[in-house]
């Protein structure tokens, strides 16, 4: 069955996209506005986009034709933190996704602890097994009002890891991390089963002269 995007309404296009690009990691973004207002919200349009220097990208759709609190705070301060939620934090993370008014402290709402960062002003979620301090690199807006999307690119300045979460090689242990992923609608994936499949090694011949 062929479905052309141009023939579909906006809501259907959105549902088909989030139902096709799965599973999606979740960026649990904490920010701090110039007025000192804390905000915490999850975003499942999220990925790493560069290694050296390390960068990541988070996408925020327009909210009632305007900016979401997260984007507003990031553009005001140029700083944010991406926290990674595990299975134990899933309910708290979803609670912070509500359409709360600007000025509502989602940390307090979800019973979470704001912890200081080393470089940026916004706090991290102390209970999160991983947190990444980020500096805004660029915001790219796609589409037109009232349904535009802002892609937020940030440079990762520092990592915070829960004690014991790293392997002897200094990398996150996926079995201990137990990250959650977004599927479609209210459905989330618990990443408990893993399979190791080595990449093929391609023998390179002599250079062509």
SESEKE-952437 format. One record per residue (C-alpha): chain; x, y, z. Coordinates in steps of 0.1 Angstrom, whole numbers, plus 5000, padded with zeros to 4 digits. Example, Ala and Ser with C-alpha at 12.3 -4.5 7.8 and 13.67 -1.06 7.14 Angstrom:
BEGIN
+-------+------+------+------+
: chain :    u :    v :    w :
+-------+------+------+------+
:     A : 5123 : 4955 : 5078 :
:     A : 5137 : 4989 : 5071 :
+-------+------+------+------+
//
This chain:
BEGIN
+-------+------+------+------+
: chain :    u :    v :    w :
+-------+------+------+------+
:     A : 5000 : 5000 : 5000 :
:     A : 5014 : 5034 : 4990 :
:     A : 5006 : 5065 : 5011 :
:     A : 5017 : 5098 : 4996 :
:     A : 5025 : 5124 : 5023 :
:     A : 5009 : 5152 : 5002 :
:     A : 4975 : 5133 : 5003 :
:     A : 4974 : 5129 : 5041 :
:     A : 4964 : 5154 : 5068 :
:     A : 4990 : 5166 : 5093 :
:     A : 4979 : 5143 : 5122 :
:     A : 4981 : 5112 : 5100 :
:     A : 5015 : 5121 : 5086 :
:     A : 5028 : 5126 : 5122 :
:     A : 5014 : 5092 : 5134 :
:     A : 5028 : 5074 : 5104 :
:     A : 5062 : 5089 : 5110 :
:     A : 5064 : 5081 : 5147 :
:     A : 5051 : 5046 : 5139 :
:     A : 5077 : 5040 : 5113 :
:     A : 5108 : 5055 : 5130 :
:     A : 5110 : 5031 : 5159 :
:     A : 5122 : 5025 : 5185 :
:     A : 5133 : 5061 : 5194 :
:     A : 5156 : 5070 : 5222 :
:     A : 5143 : 5097 : 5245 :
:     A : 5160 : 5129 : 5255 :
:     A : 5148 : 5141 : 5289 :
:     A : 5158 : 5177 : 5286 :
:     A : 5162 : 5200 : 5316 :
:     A : 5165 : 5237 : 5311 :
:     A : 5166 : 5269 : 5331 :
:     A : 5150 : 5302 : 5319 :
:     A : 5165 : 5336 : 5324 :
:     A : 5139 : 5342 : 5351 :
:     A : 5151 : 5312 : 5370 :
:     A : 5122 : 5289 : 5359 :
:     A : 5131 : 5252 : 5358 :
:     A : 5117 : 5230 : 5331 :
:     A : 5120 : 5192 : 5324 :
:     A : 5104 : 5175 : 5294 :
:     A : 5110 : 5144 : 5272 :
:     A : 5115 : 5144 : 5235 :
:     A : 5117 : 5113 : 5213 :
:     A : 5130 : 5130 : 5182 :
:     A : 5166 : 5127 : 5194 :
:     A : 5199 : 5114 : 5182 :
:     A : 5237 : 5118 : 5183 :
:     A : 5249 : 5137 : 5152 :
:     A : 5287 : 5141 : 5157 :
:     A : 5316 : 5125 : 5175 :
:     A : 5345 : 5151 : 5175 :
:     A : 5334 : 5174 : 5189 :
:     A : 5304 : 5155 : 5202 :
:     A : 5270 : 5169 : 5192 :
:     A : 5235 : 5157 : 5196 :
:     A : 5201 : 5169 : 5182 :
:     A : 5167 : 5172 : 5197 :
:     A : 5136 : 5182 : 5178 :
:     A : 5108 : 5202 : 5193 :
:     A : 5075 : 5207 : 5174 :
:     A : 5056 : 5240 : 5176 :
:     A : 5033 : 5242 : 5206 :
:     A : 5000 : 5260 : 5198 :
:     A : 5018 : 5278 : 5171 :
:     A : 5045 : 5290 : 5195 :
:     A : 5077 : 5277 : 5212 :
:     A : 5077 : 5250 : 5237 :
:     A : 5091 : 5259 : 5271 :
:     A : 5122 : 5238 : 5265 :
:     A : 5131 : 5257 : 5232 :
:     A : 5123 : 5290 : 5248 :
:     A : 5147 : 5284 : 5277 :
:     A : 5174 : 5270 : 5254 :
:     A : 5173 : 5301 : 5231 :
:     A : 5174 : 5324 : 5262 :
:     A : 5204 : 5308 : 5279 :
:     A : 5221 : 5287 : 5252 :
:     A : 5224 : 5258 : 5276 :
:     A : 5206 : 5225 : 5284 :
:     A : 5210 : 5190 : 5298 :
:     A : 5200 : 5158 : 5282 :
:     A : 5191 : 5132 : 5308 :
:     A : 5186 : 5095 : 5300 :
:     A : 5158 : 5077 : 5317 :
:     A : 5158 : 5041 : 5327 :
:     A : 5129 : 5017 : 5335 :
:     A : 5125 : 5030 : 5371 :
:     A : 5122 : 5066 : 5359 :
:     A : 5097 : 5059 : 5331 :
:     A : 5065 : 5070 : 5350 :
:     A : 5082 : 5101 : 5362 :
:     A : 5095 : 5109 : 5327 :
:     A : 5060 : 5105 : 5312 :
:     A : 5045 : 5127 : 5340 :
:     A : 5068 : 5156 : 5329 :
:     A : 5055 : 5153 : 5293 :
:     A : 5022 : 5169 : 5303 :
:     A : 5010 : 5202 : 5289 :
:     A : 5020 : 5221 : 5320 :
:     A : 5019 : 5259 : 5321 :
:     A : 5052 : 5278 : 5319 :
:     A : 5066 : 5283 : 5353 :
:     A : 5055 : 5248 : 5366 :
:     A : 5086 : 5230 : 5380 :
:     A : 5084 : 5195 : 5366 :
:     A : 5112 : 5184 : 5389 :
:     A : 5090 : 5191 : 5419 :
:     A : 5059 : 5177 : 5401 :
:     A : 5076 : 5144 : 5395 :
:     A : 5094 : 5142 : 5428 :
:     A : 5129 : 5144 : 5411 :
:     A : 5160 : 5160 : 5424 :
:     A : 5177 : 5189 : 5405 :
:     A : 5215 : 5184 : 5408 :
:     A : 5241 : 5210 : 5399 :
:     A : 5261 : 5206 : 5367 :
:     A : 5299 : 5213 : 5363 :
:     A : 5297 : 5238 : 5334 :
:     A : 5261 : 5247 : 5324 :
:     A : 5235 : 5265 : 5347 :
:     A : 5205 : 5241 : 5342 :
:     A : 5205 : 5213 : 5367 :
:     A : 5205 : 5176 : 5357 :
:     A : 5182 : 5149 : 5371 :
:     A : 5201 : 5134 : 5399 :
:     A : 5182 : 5101 : 5396 :
:     A : 5191 : 5097 : 5359 :
:     A : 5218 : 5071 : 5352 :
:     A : 5233 : 5094 : 5325 :
:     A : 5232 : 5132 : 5320 :
:     A : 5249 : 5152 : 5293 :
:     A : 5257 : 5189 : 5297 :
:     A : 5251 : 5207 : 5264 :
:     A : 5258 : 5241 : 5249 :
:     A : 5235 : 5253 : 5221 :
:     A : 5252 : 5251 : 5187 :
:     A : 5223 : 5260 : 5163 :
:     A : 5186 : 5259 : 5160 :
:     A : 5172 : 5250 : 5125 :
:     A : 5135 : 5256 : 5119 :
:     A : 5117 : 5233 : 5094 :
:     A : 5083 : 5239 : 5079 :
:     A : 5060 : 5269 : 5083 :
:     A : 5037 : 5282 : 5110 :
:     A : 5017 : 5270 : 5128 :
:     A : 5032 : 5235 : 5124 :
:     A : 5070 : 5242 : 5122 :
:     A : 5096 : 5221 : 5139 :
:     A : 5128 : 5233 : 5155 :
:     A : 5159 : 5210 : 5155 :
:     A : 5181 : 5219 : 5184 :
:     A : 5218 : 5210 : 5179 :
:     A : 5239 : 5210 : 5210 :
:     A : 5276 : 5203 : 5218 :
:     A : 5281 : 5179 : 5246 :
:     A : 5305 : 5195 : 5272 :
:     A : 5304 : 5169 : 5299 :
:     A : 5288 : 5136 : 5310 :
:     A : 5276 : 5125 : 5344 :
:     A : 5273 : 5087 : 5350 :
:     A : 5257 : 5069 : 5379 :
:     A : 5282 : 5050 : 5400 :
:     A : 5287 : 5015 : 5387 :
:     A : 5270 : 5021 : 5354 :
:     A : 5303 : 5019 : 5334 :
:     A : 5321 : 4988 : 5322 :
:     A : 5358 : 4982 : 5327 :
:     A : 5363 : 4998 : 5293 :
:     A : 5347 : 5030 : 5305 :
:     A : 5315 : 5026 : 5285 :
:     A : 5279 : 5025 : 5297 :
:     A : 5268 : 4989 : 5305 :
:     A : 5235 : 4984 : 5286 :
:     A : 5224 : 4956 : 5310 :
:     A : 5227 : 4980 : 5339 :
:     A : 5215 : 5011 : 5321 :
:     A : 5181 : 4996 : 5310 :
:     A : 5171 : 5026 : 5289 :
:     A : 5136 : 5031 : 5277 :
:     A : 5126 : 5039 : 5241 :
:     A : 5095 : 5054 : 5226 :
:     A : 5073 : 5035 : 5202 :
:     A : 5039 : 5049 : 5190 :
:     A : 5013 : 5067 : 5211 :
:     A : 5016 : 5058 : 5247 :
:     A : 5037 : 5027 : 5240 :
:     A : 5073 : 5025 : 5253 :
:     A : 5099 : 4998 : 5248 :
:     A : 5119 : 4982 : 5277 :
:     A : 5153 : 4973 : 5262 :
:     A : 5160 : 4942 : 5282 :
:     A : 5169 : 4918 : 5254 :
:     A : 5201 : 4924 : 5234 :
:     A : 5220 : 4906 : 5207 :
:     A : 5256 : 4910 : 5197 :
:     A : 5261 : 4909 : 5159 :
:     A : 5296 : 4918 : 5149 :
:     A : 5301 : 4939 : 5118 :
:     A : 5317 : 4922 : 5088 :
:     A : 5354 : 4926 : 5084 :
:     A : 5362 : 4935 : 5048 :
:     A : 5397 : 4926 : 5035 :
:     A : 5411 : 4955 : 5016 :
:     A : 5433 : 4947 : 4986 :
:     A : 5464 : 4966 : 4975 :
:     A : 5459 : 5002 : 4964 :
:     A : 5450 : 5008 : 4928 :
:     A : 5477 : 5026 : 4909 :
+-------+------+------+------+
//
